[in-house]
Amino acid sequence: MNKQNYEKILKDIFKIYTQLLPAKDIFFNKKSFKYSSEDIESTLKYFTAPKEVKARTKNAKKSILENIYTKEEAKKHYFENMIYDKSNIDAKNALMKIYSAEDLKKLYKLLYNTKPFTTKEMNFDAIQRFFENSARAKNL
């Protein structure tokens, strides 16, 4: 079965439920009808909406790095916003919560021109190493 068939079945089930809802008093098990017709409609819209709409509503976190396009802008952002006390693991975790995985992947791609790591922490650590190593290289 394909997606359209699943959606059709889902719509039919919701339609039947909504049609039976007004007559729920004649049924033996009235507790089965615990959802209103508005709840059914909104649920149906959610499941039949395009995937990108669902993803946008689920991950509504705004990109912090959307206006960063060069390594110089990335460097400025790193030294102004991404420095933390390395002896405090909670400081690192708090800083990582600010950035989405997509933000860190974008920054990693910008700096290394390669495919980013799969985990948020690995990308964060690689970005940190990039700037620490470049600062160390300047001091030589």
SULSULNOR-V300524 format. One record per backbone hydrogen bond with DSSP energy under -1.0 kcal/mol. CO is the residue of the C=O (numbers start at 0). NH is the residue of the N-H. Records with the same first field share a line. If there is no record, write none. Layout:
CO = NH / NH
This chain:
1 = 5
2 = 6
3 = 7
4 = 8
5 = 9
6 = 10
7 = 11
8 = 12
9 = 13
10 = 14
11 = 15
12 = 16
13 = 17
14 = 18
15 = 19
16 = 20
20 = 23
22 = 25
23 = 26
27 = 29
28 = 31
29 = 32
35 = 39
36 = 40
37 = 41
38 = 42
39 = 43
40 = 44
41 = 45
42 = 46
43 = 47
49 = 53
50 = 54
51 = 55
52 = 56
53 = 57
54 = 58
64 = 67
69 = 73
70 = 74
71 = 75
72 = 76
73 = 77
74 = 78
75 = 79
76 = 80
77 = 81
84 = 87
87 = 91
88 = 92
89 = 93
90 = 94
91 = 95
92 = 96
99 = 103
100 = 104
101 = 105
102 = 106
103 = 107
104 = 108
105 = 109
106 = 110
107 = 111
108 = 112
118 = 122
119 = 123
120 = 124
121 = 125
122 = 126
123 = 127
124 = 128
125 = 129
126 = 130
127 = 131
128 = 132
129 = 133
130 = 134
131 = 135
132 = 136
133 = 137
134 = 138
